[in-house]
Amino acid sequence: MNRGLLLIAWGLLSLVTASCLHAADEKDAPPNWLSDVVKKARVEYNRATGQAFYIRNEIAKHPQGKELAKNAALEKAIAAGLRKATARQKEIEEGGEEHPAPEVAASWTIFDDCKVKRPKAE
C-alpha cells in the first residue's frame, strides 16, 4: 500500500517538474526558423489562405522543413498555428504576457500537431 502511494507521489512530482520546465521554456521563447516564416507570412498576407500557402511553400523549401513538408497533418497544423498566433496576439493586446510571441506559439503548434520535435532556437 505504501509503495503504491509512493509511486503515485513520484508520478505527480514528475508531472509538476515537467510542467514547470515547459513553462520556463515558454517564458524564454526565442524564435526558430518556422516562427520567422510565420511572422513574415502574417506581415505580408492579410488572408489566412495566403498565409497558409506561403508557410507551406516556405516549409517545403527550408532545409529543416523536409520532414514537416511530407507530414499528412501539415495543412490542419498550419491552420491551427495561425489561429493560435491570432489568439496570442489578442492576449498580448489585452495586456497579457508578451512571451511567447504569436509566431513562436504558432510554430510550436505546427510542430506539435505534426508530432515533429521543436527545433532549437536560432
Biopython code that builds the backbone (N, CA, C, O; Angstrom):
import numpy as np
from Bio.PDB.StructureBuilder import StructureBuilder

atoms = [
    (1, "MET", "N", (0.826, -1.184, 0.000)),
    (1, "MET", "CA", (0.000, 0.000, 0.000)),
    (1, "MET", "C", (0.874, 1.254, 0.000)),
    (1, "MET", "O", (0.645, 2.161, -0.800)),
    (2, "ASN", "N", (1.868, 1.319, 0.881)),
    (2, "ASN", "CA", (2.742, 2.481, 0.932)),
    (2, "ASN", "C", (3.524, 2.645, -0.365)),
    (2, "ASN", "O", (3.781, 3.761, -0.817)),
    (3, "ARG", "N", (3.897, 1.512, -0.955)),
    (3, "ARG", "CA", (4.650, 1.578, -2.207)),
    (3, "ARG", "C", (3.790, 2.188, -3.316)),
    (3, "ARG", "O", (4.290, 2.959, -4.134)),
    (4, "GLY", "N", (2.511, 1.848, -3.345)),
    (4, "GLY", "CA", (1.588, 2.407, -4.333)),
    (4, "GLY", "C", (1.460, 3.913, -4.179)),
    (4, "GLY", "O", (1.466, 4.644, -5.169)),
    (5, "LEU", "N", (1.346, 4.377, -2.944)),
    (5, "LEU", "CA", (1.264, 5.815, -2.694)),
    (5, "LEU", "C", (2.550, 6.517, -3.096)),
    (5, "LEU", "O", (2.529, 7.622, -3.639)),
    (6, "LEU", "N", (3.656, 5.864, -2.825)),
    (6, "LEU", "CA", (4.952, 6.429, -3.192)),
    (6, "LEU", "C", (5.068, 6.566, -4.713)),
    (6, "LEU", "O", (5.572, 7.573, -5.210)),
    (7, "LEU", "N", (4.604, 5.557, -5.446)),
    (7, "LEU", "CA", (4.633, 5.622, -6.904)),
    (7, "LEU", "C", (3.727, 6.730, -7.437)),
    (7, "LEU", "O", (4.090, 7.423, -8.387)),
    (8, "ILE", "N", (2.569, 6.900, -6.843)),
    (8, "ILE", "CA", (1.664, 7.975, -7.251)),
    (8, "ILE", "C", (2.304, 9.335, -6.978)),
    (8, "ILE", "O", (2.264, 10.228, -7.825)),
    (9, "ALA", "N", (2.892, 9.486, -5.798)),
    (9, "ALA", "CA", (3.548, 10.752, -5.454)),
    (9, "ALA", "C", (4.704, 11.033, -6.413)),
    (9, "ALA", "O", (4.896, 12.170, -6.845)),
    (10, "TRP", "N", (5.463, 10.006, -6.740)),
    (10, "TRP", "CA", (6.582, 10.167, -7.681)),
    (10, "TRP", "C", (6.073, 10.611, -9.053)),
    (10, "TRP", "O", (6.660, 11.489, -9.685)),
    (11, "GLY", "N", (4.991, 10.006, -9.503)),
    (11, "GLY", "CA", (4.395, 10.366, -10.793)),
    (11, "GLY", "C", (3.917, 11.809, -10.809)),
    (11, "GLY", "O", (4.147, 12.532, -11.778)),
    (12, "LEU", "N", (3.253, 12.229, -9.741)),
    (12, "LEU", "CA", (2.784, 13.615, -9.648)),
    (12, "LEU", "C", (3.950, 14.590, -9.625)),
    (12, "LEU", "O", (3.902, 15.632, -10.279)),
    (13, "LEU", "N", (4.993, 14.263, -8.880)),
    (13, "LEU", "CA", (6.170, 15.126, -8.825)),
    (13, "LEU", "C", (6.813, 15.258, -10.204)),
    (13, "LEU", "O", (7.255, 16.340, -10.589)),
    (14, "SER", "N", (6.861, 14.161, -10.935)),
    (14, "SER", "CA", (7.428, 14.192, -12.292)),
    (14, "SER", "C", (6.601, 15.086, -13.208)),
    (14, "SER", "O", (7.156, 15.855, -13.994)),
    (15, "LEU", "N", (5.284, 14.990, -13.110)),
    (15, "LEU", "CA", (4.412, 15.827, -13.934)),
    (15, "LEU", "C", (4.583, 17.304, -13.619)),
    (15, "LEU", "O", (4.655, 18.135, -14.525)),
    (16, "VAL", "N", (4.647, 17.628, -12.339)),
    (16, "VAL", "CA", (4.810, 19.030, -11.925)),
    (16, "VAL", "C", (6.149, 19.563, -12.401)),
    (16, "VAL", "O", (6.229, 20.686, -12.898)),
    (17, "THR", "N", (7.186, 18.779, -12.255)),
    (17, "THR", "CA", (8.517, 19.201, -12.692)),
    (17, "THR", "C", (8.549, 19.434, -14.194)),
    (17, "THR", "O", (9.071, 20.449, -14.656)),
    (18, "ALA", "N", (7.999, 18.509, -14.951)),
    (18, "ALA", "CA", (7.968, 18.660, -16.408)),
    (18, "ALA", "C", (7.157, 19.882, -16.812)),
    (18, "ALA", "O", (7.539, 20.607, -17.730)),
    (19, "SER", "N", (6.048, 20.110, -16.138)),
    (19, "SER", "CA", (5.210, 21.270, -16.433)),
    (19, "SER", "C", (5.953, 22.571, -16.152)),
    (19, "SER", "O", (5.862, 23.517, -16.934)),
    (20, "CYS", "N", (6.678, 22.624, -15.054)),
    (20, "CYS", "CA", (7.452, 23.824, -14.714)),
    (20, "CYS", "C", (8.566, 24.061, -15.727)),
    (20, "CYS", "O", (8.815, 25.201, -16.121)),
    (21, "LEU", "N", (9.229, 23.004, -16.146)),
    (21, "LEU", "CA", (10.297, 23.154, -17.134)),
    (21, "LEU", "C", (9.741, 23.634, -18.466)),
    (21, "LEU", "O", (10.349, 24.473, -19.132)),
    (22, "HIS", "N", (8.574, 23.099, -18.860)),
    (22, "HIS", "CA", (7.958, 23.525, -20.114)),
    (22, "HIS", "C", (7.533, 24.991, -20.020)),
    (22, "HIS", "O", (7.695, 25.741, -20.983)),
    (23, "ALA", "N", (6.994, 25.404, -18.877)),
    (23, "ALA", "CA", (6.596, 26.804, -18.683)),
    (23, "ALA", "C", (7.812, 27.718, -18.746)),
    (23, "ALA", "O", (7.730, 28.817, -19.294)),
    (24, "ALA", "N", (8.933, 27.281, -18.196)),
    (24, "ALA", "CA", (10.157, 28.087, -18.255)),
    (24, "ALA", "C", (10.621, 28.234, -19.698)),
    (24, "ALA", "O", (11.071, 29.306, -20.102)),
    (25, "ASP", "N", (10.511, 27.154, -20.482)),
    (25, "ASP", "CA", (10.874, 27.223, -21.895)),
    (25, "ASP", "C", (10.010, 28.241, -22.625)),
    (25, "ASP", "O", (10.508, 28.984, -23.470)),
    (26, "GLU", "N", (8.712, 28.283, -22.305)),
    (26, "GLU", "CA", (7.801, 29.202, -22.974)),
    (26, "GLU", "C", (8.097, 30.646, -22.605)),
    (26, "GLU", "O", (7.920, 31.540, -23.433)),
    (27, "LYS", "N", (8.544, 30.890, -21.376)),
    (27, "LYS", "CA", (8.884, 32.255, -20.953)),
    (27, "LYS", "C", (10.039, 32.801, -21.774)),
    (27, "LYS", "O", (10.010, 33.959, -22.191)),
    (28, "ASP", "N", (11.047, 31.990, -22.009)),
    (28, "ASP", "CA", (12.242, 32.410, -22.735)),
    (28, "ASP", "C", (12.185, 31.850, -24.149)),
    (28, "ASP", "O", (13.095, 31.143, -24.583)),
    (29, "ALA", "N", (11.122, 32.168, -24.857)),
    (29, "ALA", "CA", (10.862, 31.550, -26.144)),
    (29, "ALA", "C", (11.472, 32.338, -27.293)),
    (29, "ALA", "O", (10.816, 33.206, -27.868)),
    (30, "PRO", "N", (12.715, 32.043, -27.630)),
    (30, "PRO", "CA", (13.315, 32.724, -28.775)),
    (30, "PRO", "C", (12.748, 32.183, -30.084)),
    (30, "PRO", "O", (12.231, 31.066, -30.120)),
    (31, "PRO", "N", (12.838, 32.955, -31.143)),
    (31, "PRO", "CA", (12.309, 32.488, -32.422)),
    (31, "PRO", "C", (13.085, 31.300, -32.982)),
    (31, "PRO", "O", (14.236, 31.058, -32.619)),
    (32, "ASN", "N", (12.431, 30.575, -33.866)),
    (32, "ASN", "CA", (13.063, 29.478, -34.589)),
    (32, "ASN", "C", (12.789, 29.706, -36.076)),
    (32, "ASN", "O", (12.113, 30.667, -36.441)),
    (33, "TRP", "N", (13.310, 28.832, -36.928)),
    (33, "TRP", "CA", (13.172, 29.073, -38.366)),
    (33, "TRP", "C", (11.718, 29.148, -38.809)),
    (33, "TRP", "O", (11.376, 29.954, -39.675)),
    (34, "LEU", "N", (10.855, 28.316, -38.225)),
    (34, "LEU", "CA", (9.452, 28.324, -38.637)),
    (34, "LEU", "C", (8.719, 29.551, -38.108)),
    (34, "LEU", "O", (7.835, 30.079, -38.783)),
    (35, "SER", "N", (9.068, 30.006, -36.922)),
    (35, "SER", "CA", (8.416, 31.216, -36.407)),
    (35, "SER", "C", (8.772, 32.425, -37.279)),
    (35, "SER", "O", (7.957, 33.332, -37.447)),
    (36, "ASP", "N", (9.978, 32.435, -37.827)),
    (36, "ASP", "CA", (10.357, 33.513, -38.755)),
    (36, "ASP", "C", (9.492, 33.469, -40.015)),
    (36, "ASP", "O", (9.087, 34.511, -40.531)),
    (37, "VAL", "N", (9.213, 32.263, -40.507)),
    (37, "VAL", "CA", (8.356, 32.091, -41.686)),
    (37, "VAL", "C", (6.936, 32.559, -41.371)),
    (37, "VAL", "O", (6.325, 33.270, -42.169)),
    (38, "VAL", "N", (6.410, 32.160, -40.207)),
    (38, "VAL", "CA", (5.056, 32.548, -39.811)),
    (38, "VAL", "C", (4.958, 34.067, -39.675)),
    (38, "VAL", "O", (3.986, 34.676, -40.122)),
    (39, "LYS", "N", (5.965, 34.668, -39.060)),
    (39, "LYS", "CA", (5.950, 36.124, -38.872)),
    (39, "LYS", "C", (5.890, 36.836, -40.225)),
    (39, "LYS", "O", (5.107, 37.770, -40.401)),
    (40, "LYS", "N", (6.706, 36.402, -41.170)),
    (40, "LYS", "CA", (6.728, 37.026, -42.488)),
    (40, "LYS", "C", (5.382, 36.831, -43.197)),
    (40, "LYS", "O", (4.884, 37.752, -43.845)),
    (41, "ALA", "N", (4.804, 35.654, -43.075)),
    (41, "ALA", "CA", (3.504, 35.379, -43.697)),
    (41, "ALA", "C", (2.419, 36.286, -43.128)),
    (41, "ALA", "O", (1.581, 36.797, -43.872)),
    (42, "ARG", "N", (2.432, 36.487, -41.814)),
    (42, "ARG", "CA", (1.412, 37.316, -41.170)),
    (42, "ARG", "C", (1.569, 38.788, -41.528)),
    (42, "ARG", "O", (0.589, 39.533, -41.530)),
    (43, "VAL", "N", (2.791, 39.212, -41.830)),
    (43, "VAL", "CA", (3.028, 40.606, -42.223)),
    (43, "VAL", "C", (2.661, 40.830, -43.686)),
    (43, "VAL", "O", (2.066, 41.853, -44.026)),
    (44, "GLU", "N", (3.005, 39.894, -44.541)),
    (44, "GLU", "CA", (2.860, 40.094, -45.985)),
    (44, "GLU", "C", (1.485, 39.732, -46.539)),
    (44, "GLU", "O", (1.114, 40.214, -47.609)),
    (45, "TYR", "N", (0.716, 38.893, -45.836)),
    (45, "TYR", "CA", (-0.574, 38.444, -46.354)),
    (45, "TYR", "C", (-1.675, 38.745, -45.346)),
    (45, "TYR", "O", (-1.520, 38.495, -44.151)),
    (46, "ASN", "N", (-2.791, 39.286, -45.840)),
    (46, "ASN", "CA", (-3.906, 39.640, -44.962)),
    (46, "ASN", "C", (-4.831, 38.457, -44.689)),
    (46, "ASN", "O", (-5.398, 38.347, -43.601)),
    (47, "ARG", "N", (-4.981, 37.586, -45.662)),
    (47, "ARG", "CA", (-5.915, 36.469, -45.522)),
    (47, "ARG", "C", (-5.191, 35.203, -45.071)),
    (47, "ARG", "O", (-4.039, 34.962, -45.431)),
    (48, "ALA", "N", (-5.891, 34.410, -44.280)),
    (48, "ALA", "CA", (-5.306, 33.172, -43.758)),
    (48, "ALA", "C", (-4.923, 32.208, -44.885)),
    (48, "ALA", "O", (-3.947, 31.469, -44.757)),
    (49, "THR", "N", (-5.676, 32.209, -45.982)),
    (49, "THR", "CA", (-5.342, 31.292, -47.073)),
    (49, "THR", "C", (-3.998, 31.651, -47.699)),
    (49, "THR", "O", (-3.208, 30.766, -48.025)),
    (50, "GLY", "N", (-3.739, 32.938, -47.867)),
    (50, "GLY", "CA", (-2.445, 33.380, -48.395)),
    (50, "GLY", "C", (-1.318, 33.072, -47.429)),
    (50, "GLY", "O", (-0.232, 32.660, -47.836)),
    (51, "GLN", "N", (-1.582, 33.275, -46.154)),
    (51, "GLN", "CA", (-0.585, 32.968, -45.129)),
    (51, "GLN", "C", (-0.261, 31.484, -45.130)),
    (51, "GLN", "O", (0.909, 31.102, -45.095)),
    (52, "ALA", "N", (-1.282, 30.652, -45.170)),
    (52, "ALA", "CA", (-1.076, 29.197, -45.144)),
    (52, "ALA", "C", (-0.311, 28.730, -46.378)),
    (52, "ALA", "O", (0.589, 27.897, -46.272)),
    (53, "PHE", "N", (-0.663, 29.260, -47.544)),
    (53, "PHE", "CA", (0.021, 28.894, -48.780)),
    (53, "PHE", "C", (1.502, 29.263, -48.695)),
    (53, "PHE", "O", (2.370, 28.467, -49.055)),
    (54, "TYR", "N", (1.783, 30.476, -48.214)),
    (54, "TYR", "CA", (3.162, 30.943, -48.075)),
    (54, "TYR", "C", (3.932, 30.049, -47.097)),
    (54, "TYR", "O", (5.047, 29.621, -47.396)),
    (55, "ILE", "N", (3.346, 29.770, -45.943)),
    (55, "ILE", "CA", (4.005, 28.955, -44.922)),
    (55, "ILE", "C", (4.310, 27.559, -45.469)),
    (55, "ILE", "O", (5.419, 27.053, -45.299)),
    (56, "ARG", "N", (3.332, 26.942, -46.123)),
    (56, "ARG", "CA", (3.521, 25.597, -46.686)),
    (56, "ARG", "C", (4.668, 25.579, -47.692)),
    (56, "ARG", "O", (5.499, 24.671, -47.675)),
    (57, "ASN", "N", (4.712, 26.588, -48.574)),
    (57, "ASN", "CA", (5.779, 26.647, -49.577)),
    (57, "ASN", "C", (7.148, 26.891, -48.945)),
    (57, "ASN", "O", (8.141, 26.301, -49.371)),
    (58, "GLU", "N", (7.206, 27.742, -47.950)),
    (58, "GLU", "CA", (8.486, 28.017, -47.286)),
    (58, "GLU", "C", (8.979, 26.806, -46.490)),
    (58, "GLU", "O", (10.182, 26.555, -46.422)),
    (59, "ILE", "N", (8.057, 26.065, -45.893)),
    (59, "ILE", "CA", (8.443, 24.836, -45.187)),
    (59, "ILE", "C", (9.077, 23.861, -46.178)),
    (59, "ILE", "O", (10.111, 23.260, -45.889)),
    (60, "ALA", "N", (8.455, 23.709, -47.344)),
    (60, "ALA", "CA", (8.967, 22.775, -48.356)),
    (60, "ALA", "C", (10.351, 23.185, -48.854)),
    (60, "ALA", "O", (11.162, 22.324, -49.195)),
    (61, "LYS", "N", (10.628, 24.476, -48.901)),
    (61, "LYS", "CA", (11.922, 24.965, -49.394)),
    (61, "LYS", "C", (13.018, 24.926, -48.334)),
    (61, "LYS", "O", (14.200, 24.840, -48.666)),
    (62, "HIS", "N", (12.637, 24.989, -47.072)),
    (62, "HIS", "CA", (13.630, 25.109, -45.995)),
    (62, "HIS", "C", (14.351, 23.779, -45.759)),
    (62, "HIS", "O", (13.713, 22.726, -45.752)),
    (63, "PRO", "N", (15.681, 23.818, -45.563)),
    (63, "PRO", "CA", (16.439, 22.578, -45.330)),
    (63, "PRO", "C", (15.932, 21.766, -44.135)),
    (63, "PRO", "O", (16.003, 20.537, -44.151)),
    (64, "GLN", "N", (15.421, 22.439, -43.101)),
    (64, "GLN", "CA", (14.919, 21.723, -41.931)),
    (64, "GLN", "C", (13.433, 21.389, -42.042)),
    (64, "GLN", "O", (12.866, 20.793, -41.127)),
    (65, "GLY", "N", (12.796, 21.765, -43.152)),
    (65, "GLY", "CA", (11.366, 21.571, -43.289)),
    (65, "GLY", "C", (10.943, 20.326, -44.034)),
    (65, "GLY", "O", (9.747, 20.099, -44.221)),
    (66, "LYS", "N", (11.891, 19.513, -44.463)),
    (66, "LYS", "CA", (11.564, 18.336, -45.281)),
    (66, "LYS", "C", (10.614, 17.370, -44.575)),
    (66, "LYS", "O", (9.667, 16.869, -45.181)),
    (67, "GLU", "N", (10.870, 17.110, -43.293)),
    (67, "GLU", "CA", (10.015, 16.189, -42.539)),
    (67, "GLU", "C", (8.608, 16.758, -42.386)),
    (67, "GLU", "O", (7.622, 16.037, -42.536)),
    (68, "LEU", "N", (8.518, 18.049, -42.089)),
    (68, "LEU", "CA", (7.214, 18.694, -41.961)),
    (68, "LEU", "C", (6.459, 18.700, -43.285)),
    (68, "LEU", "O", (5.255, 18.446, -43.317)),
    (69, "ALA", "N", (7.161, 18.990, -44.372)),
    (69, "ALA", "CA", (6.524, 19.113, -45.685)),
    (69, "ALA", "C", (5.824, 17.815, -46.102)),
    (69, "ALA", "O", (4.819, 17.857, -46.812)),
    (70, "LYS", "N", (6.342, 16.672, -45.670)),
    (70, "LYS", "CA", (5.765, 15.370, -46.021)),
    (70, "LYS", "C", (4.666, 14.929, -45.068)),
    (70, "LYS", "O", (4.010, 13.913, -45.302)),
    (71, "ASN", "N", (4.461, 15.683, -44.001)),
    (71, "ASN", "CA", (3.531, 15.279, -42.951)),
    (71, "ASN", "C", (2.084, 15.459, -43.390)),
    (71, "ASN", "O", (1.706, 16.524, -43.878)),
    (72, "ALA", "N", (1.276, 14.418, -43.218)),
    (72, "ALA", "CA", (-0.131, 14.460, -43.624)),
    (72, "ALA", "C", (-0.946, 15.468, -42.814)),
    (72, "ALA", "O", (-1.975, 15.950, -43.287)),
    (73, "ALA", "N", (-0.504, 15.785, -41.619)),
    (73, "ALA", "CA", (-1.245, 16.696, -40.752)),
    (73, "ALA", "C", (-0.866, 18.166, -40.968)),
    (73, "ALA", "O", (-1.373, 19.041, -40.267)),
    (74, "LEU", "N", (0.009, 18.440, -41.920)),
    (74, "LEU", "CA", (0.549, 19.799, -42.067)),
    (74, "LEU", "C", (-0.521, 20.845, -42.337)),
    (74, "LEU", "O", (-0.505, 21.903, -41.707)),
    (75, "GLU", "N", (-1.440, 20.591, -43.239)),
    (75, "GLU", "CA", (-2.464, 21.591, -43.589)),
    (75, "GLU", "C", (-3.259, 22.024, -42.354)),
    (75, "GLU", "O", (-3.427, 23.215, -42.093)),
    (76, "LYS", "N", (-3.743, 21.035, -41.602)),
    (76, "LYS", "CA", (-4.520, 21.336, -40.395)),
    (76, "LYS", "C", (-3.641, 21.991, -39.332)),
    (76, "LYS", "O", (-4.100, 22.865, -38.597)),
    (77, "ALA", "N", (-2.399, 21.577, -39.251)),
    (77, "ALA", "CA", (-1.483, 22.146, -38.262)),
    (77, "ALA", "C", (-1.198, 23.617, -38.564)),
    (77, "ALA", "O", (-1.128, 24.435, -37.647)),
    (78, "ILE", "N", (-1.035, 23.955, -39.837)),
    (78, "ILE", "CA", (-0.799, 25.350, -40.212)),
    (78, "ILE", "C", (-2.014, 26.195, -39.850)),
    (78, "ILE", "O", (-1.871, 27.286, -39.300)),
    (79, "ALA", "N", (-3.212, 25.694, -40.158)),
    (79, "ALA", "CA", (-4.436, 26.426, -39.819)),
    (79, "ALA", "C", (-4.545, 26.625, -38.307)),
    (79, "ALA", "O", (-4.889, 27.712, -37.843)),
    (80, "ALA", "N", (-4.253, 25.573, -37.540)),
    (80, "ALA", "CA", (-4.288, 25.679, -36.079)),
    (80, "ALA", "C", (-3.222, 26.639, -35.577)),
    (80, "ALA", "O", (-3.460, 27.396, -34.636)),
    (81, "GLY", "N", (-2.055, 26.613, -36.193)),
    (81, "GLY", "CA", (-0.978, 27.526, -35.805)),
    (81, "GLY", "C", (-1.355, 28.981, -36.053)),
    (81, "GLY", "O", (-1.073, 29.846, -35.225)),
    (82, "LEU", "N", (-1.986, 29.251, -37.182)),
    (82, "LEU", "CA", (-2.412, 30.620, -37.481)),
    (82, "LEU", "C", (-3.495, 31.084, -36.506)),
    (82, "LEU", "O", (-3.505, 32.244, -36.093)),
    (83, "ARG", "N", (-4.403, 30.181, -36.141)),
    (83, "ARG", "CA", (-5.418, 30.535, -35.128)),
    (83, "ARG", "C", (-4.745, 30.829, -33.789)),
    (83, "ARG", "O", (-5.133, 31.758, -33.080)),
    (84, "LYS", "N", (-3.737, 30.032, -33.455)),
    (84, "LYS", "CA", (-3.001, 30.236, -32.196)),
    (84, "LYS", "C", (-2.296, 31.590, -32.211)),
    (84, "LYS", "O", (-2.306, 32.303, -31.208)),
    (85, "ALA", "N", (-1.687, 31.949, -33.340)),
    (85, "ALA", "CA", (-0.992, 33.235, -33.445)),
    (85, "ALA", "C", (-1.969, 34.391, -33.255)),
    (85, "ALA", "O", (-1.654, 35.370, -32.579)),
    (86, "THR", "N", (-3.147, 34.277, -33.849)),
    (86, "THR", "CA", (-4.166, 35.321, -33.714)),
    (86, "THR", "C", (-4.619, 35.438, -32.263)),
    (86, "THR", "O", (-4.767, 36.543, -31.741)),
    (87, "ALA", "N", (-4.837, 34.306, -31.619)),
    (87, "ALA", "CA", (-5.250, 34.314, -30.207)),
    (87, "ALA", "C", (-4.164, 34.907, -29.311)),
    (87, "ALA", "O", (-4.457, 35.690, -28.407)),
    (88, "ARG", "N", (-2.910, 34.531, -29.563)),
    (88, "ARG", "CA", (-1.801, 35.084, -28.761)),
    (88, "ARG", "C", (-1.690, 36.591, -28.958)),
    (88, "ARG", "O", (-1.466, 37.330, -27.999)),
    (89, "GLN", "N", (-1.848, 37.052, -30.209)),
    (89, "GLN", "CA", (-1.777, 38.488, -30.487)),
    (89, "GLN", "C", (-2.859, 39.230, -29.707)),
    (89, "GLN", "O", (-2.612, 40.303, -29.157)),
    (90, "LYS", "N", (-4.053, 38.655, -29.663)),
    (90, "LYS", "CA", (-5.161, 39.270, -28.925)),
    (90, "LYS", "C", (-4.859, 39.311, -27.428)),
    (90, "LYS", "O", (-5.127, 40.311, -26.763)),
    (91, "GLU", "N", (-4.296, 38.212, -26.897)),
    (91, "GLU", "CA", (-3.924, 38.170, -25.481)),
    (91, "GLU", "C", (-2.921, 39.271, -25.151)),
    (91, "GLU", "O", (-3.047, 39.955, -24.135)),
    (92, "ILE", "N", (-1.943, 39.434, -26.005)),
    (92, "ILE", "CA", (-0.913, 40.459, -25.780)),
    (92, "ILE", "C", (-1.536, 41.850, -25.821)),
    (92, "ILE", "O", (-1.236, 42.696, -24.978)),
    (93, "GLU", "N", (-2.399, 42.083, -26.798)),
    (93, "GLU", "CA", (-3.057, 43.385, -26.925)),
    (93, "GLU", "C", (-3.940, 43.688, -25.730)),
    (93, "GLU", "O", (-4.151, 44.854, -25.395)),
    (94, "GLU", "N", (-4.458, 42.655, -25.084)),
    (94, "GLU", "CA", (-5.304, 42.830, -23.910)),
    (94, "GLU", "C", (-4.497, 42.900, -22.615)),
    (94, "GLU", "O", (-5.068, 42.901, -21.525)),
    (95, "GLY", "N", (-3.179, 42.957, -22.733)),
    (95, "GLY", "CA", (-2.327, 43.131, -21.558)),
    (95, "GLY", "C", (-1.687, 41.868, -21.032)),
    (95, "GLY", "O", (-1.116, 41.879, -19.942)),
    (96, "GLY", "N", (-1.764, 40.783, -21.773)),
    (96, "GLY", "CA", (-1.137, 39.529, -21.336)),
    (96, "GLY", "C", (0.371, 39.577, -21.519)),
    (96, "GLY", "O", (0.919, 40.527, -22.078)),
    (97, "GLU", "N", (1.025, 38.533, -21.036)),
    (97, "GLU", "CA", (2.480, 38.449, -21.179)),
    (97, "GLU", "C", (2.870, 38.406, -22.646)),
    (97, "GLU", "O", (2.133, 37.878, -23.478)),
    (98, "GLU", "N", (4.029, 38.961, -22.958)),
    (98, "GLU", "CA", (4.465, 39.050, -24.345)),
    (98, "GLU", "C", (5.194, 37.806, -24.839)),
    (98, "GLU", "O", (5.524, 37.714, -26.021)),
    (99, "HIS", "N", (5.449, 36.848, -23.948)),
    (99, "HIS", "CA", (6.139, 35.624, -24.363)),
    (99, "HIS", "C", (5.248, 34.429, -24.120)),
    (99, "HIS", "O", (4.640, 34.341, -23.053)),
    (100, "PRO", "N", (5.145, 33.533, -25.028)),
    (100, "PRO", "CA", (5.830, 33.503, -26.314)),
    (100, "PRO", "C", (5.166, 34.448, -27.311)),
    (100, "PRO", "O", (3.979, 34.757, -27.206)),
    (101, "ALA", "N", (5.946, 34.889, -28.263)),
    (101, "ALA", "CA", (5.429, 35.736, -29.328)),
    (101, "ALA", "C", (4.408, 34.934, -30.144)),
    (101, "ALA", "O", (4.482, 33.706, -30.180)),
    (102, "PRO", "N", (3.461, 35.610, -30.797)),
    (102, "PRO", "CA", (2.443, 34.887, -31.567)),
    (102, "PRO", "C", (3.016, 33.922, -32.599)),
    (102, "PRO", "O", (2.520, 32.807, -32.755)),
    (103, "GLU", "N", (4.064, 34.353, -33.305)),
    (103, "GLU", "CA", (4.633, 33.474, -34.335)),
    (103, "GLU", "C", (5.361, 32.274, -33.733)),
    (103, "GLU", "O", (5.400, 31.205, -34.341)),
    (104, "VAL", "N", (5.934, 32.443, -32.553)),
    (104, "VAL", "CA", (6.583, 31.315, -31.867)),
    (104, "VAL", "C", (5.520, 30.312, -31.418)),
    (104, "VAL", "O", (5.684, 29.104, -31.593)),
    (105, "ALA", "N", (4.428, 30.819, -30.837)),
    (105, "ALA", "CA", (3.335, 29.937, -30.420)),
    (105, "ALA", "C", (2.775, 29.184, -31.622)),
    (105, "ALA", "O", (2.460, 27.998, -31.522)),
    (106, "ALA", "N", (2.651, 29.870, -32.757)),
    (106, "ALA", "CA", (2.155, 29.218, -33.973)),
    (106, "ALA", "C", (3.100, 28.111, -34.427)),
    (106, "ALA", "O", (2.661, 27.020, -34.790)),
    (107, "SER", "N", (4.396, 28.398, -34.403)),
    (107, "SER", "CA", (5.361, 27.375, -34.843)),
    (107, "SER", "C", (5.315, 26.164, -33.924)),
    (107, "SER", "O", (5.402, 25.030, -34.396)),
    (108, "TRP", "N", (5.179, 26.380, -32.627)),
    (108, "TRP", "CA", (5.081, 25.256, -31.697)),
    (108, "TRP", "C", (3.847, 24.414, -31.993)),
    (108, "TRP", "O", (3.902, 23.185, -31.950)),
    (109, "THR", "N", (2.727, 25.083, -32.295)),
    (109, "THR", "CA", (1.501, 24.362, -32.616)),
    (109, "THR", "C", (1.706, 23.492, -33.858)),
    (109, "THR", "O", (1.280, 22.338, -33.896)),
    (110, "ILE", "N", (2.356, 24.055, -34.858)),
    (110, "ILE", "CA", (2.598, 23.301, -36.090)),
    (110, "ILE", "C", (3.490, 22.088, -35.814)),
    (110, "ILE", "O", (3.177, 20.976, -36.239)),
    (111, "PHE", "N", (4.598, 22.303, -35.103)),
    (111, "PHE", "CA", (5.489, 21.182, -34.786)),
    (111, "PHE", "C", (4.765, 20.126, -33.952)),
    (111, "PHE", "O", (4.851, 18.932, -34.241)),
    (112, "ASP", "N", (4.051, 20.573, -32.913)),
    (112, "ASP", "CA", (3.379, 19.632, -32.015)),
    (112, "ASP", "C", (2.270, 18.858, -32.721)),
    (112, "ASP", "O", (2.152, 17.647, -32.536)),
    (113, "ASP", "N", (1.456, 19.538, -33.527)),
    (113, "ASP", "CA", (0.367, 18.867, -34.231)),
    (113, "ASP", "C", (0.884, 17.866, -35.253)),
    (113, "ASP", "O", (0.233, 16.856, -35.523)),
    (114, "CYS", "N", (2.047, 18.142, -35.819)),
    (114, "CYS", "CA", (2.655, 17.215, -36.782)),
    (114, "CYS", "C", (3.526, 16.166, -36.096)),
    (114, "CYS", "O", (4.094, 15.291, -36.749)),
    (115, "LYS", "N", (3.621, 16.268, -34.765)),
    (115, "LYS", "CA", (4.425, 15.335, -33.968)),
    (115, "LYS", "C", (5.892, 15.338, -34.414)),
    (115, "LYS", "O", (6.532, 14.293, -34.534)),
    (116, "VAL", "N", (6.393, 16.540, -34.653)),
    (116, "VAL", "CA", (7.798, 16.760, -35.037)),
    (116, "VAL", "C", (8.444, 17.538, -33.903)),
    (116, "VAL", "O", (7.865, 18.488, -33.377)),
    (117, "LYS", "N", (9.627, 17.133, -33.538)),
    (117, "LYS", "CA", (10.337, 17.778, -32.442)),
    (117, "LYS", "C", (10.602, 19.249, -32.781)),
    (117, "LYS", "O", (11.013, 19.593, -33.889)),
    (118, "ARG", "N", (10.350, 20.098, -31.784)),
    (118, "ARG", "CA", (10.613, 21.531, -31.967)),
    (118, "ARG", "C", (12.113, 21.755, -32.122)),
    (118, "ARG", "O", (12.908, 21.137, -31.414)),
    (119, "PRO", "N", (12.508, 22.637, -33.044)),
    (119, "PRO", "CA", (13.949, 22.886, -33.227)),
    (119, "PRO", "C", (14.501, 23.767, -32.131)),
    (119, "PRO", "O", (13.755, 24.449, -31.428)),
    (120, "LYS", "N", (15.789, 23.749, -31.993)),
    (120, "LYS", "CA", (16.445, 24.670, -31.070)),
    (120, "LYS", "C", (16.359, 26.068, -31.657)),
    (120, "LYS", "O", (16.269, 26.239, -32.872)),
    (121, "ALA", "N", (16.387, 27.056, -30.790)),
    (121, "ALA", "CA", (16.313, 28.448, -31.243)),
    (121, "ALA", "C", (17.543, 28.795, -32.066)),
    (121, "ALA", "O", (18.615, 28.215, -31.892)),
    (122, "GLU", "N", (17.363, 29.747, -32.958)),
    (122, "GLU", "CA", (18.486, 30.176, -33.802)),
    (122, "GLU", "C", (19.204, 31.346, -33.177)),
    (122, "GLU", "O", (20.177, 31.846, -33.741)),
]
sb = StructureBuilder()
sb.init_structure("model")
sb.init_model(0)
sb.init_chain("A")
sb.init_seg("    ")
for serial, (resi, resn, name, xyz) in enumerate(atoms, 1):
    if name == "N":
        sb.init_residue(resn, " ", resi, " ")
    sb.init_atom(name, np.array(xyz, "f"), 0.0, 1.0, " ", f" {name:<3s}", serial, name[0])
structure = sb.get_structure()
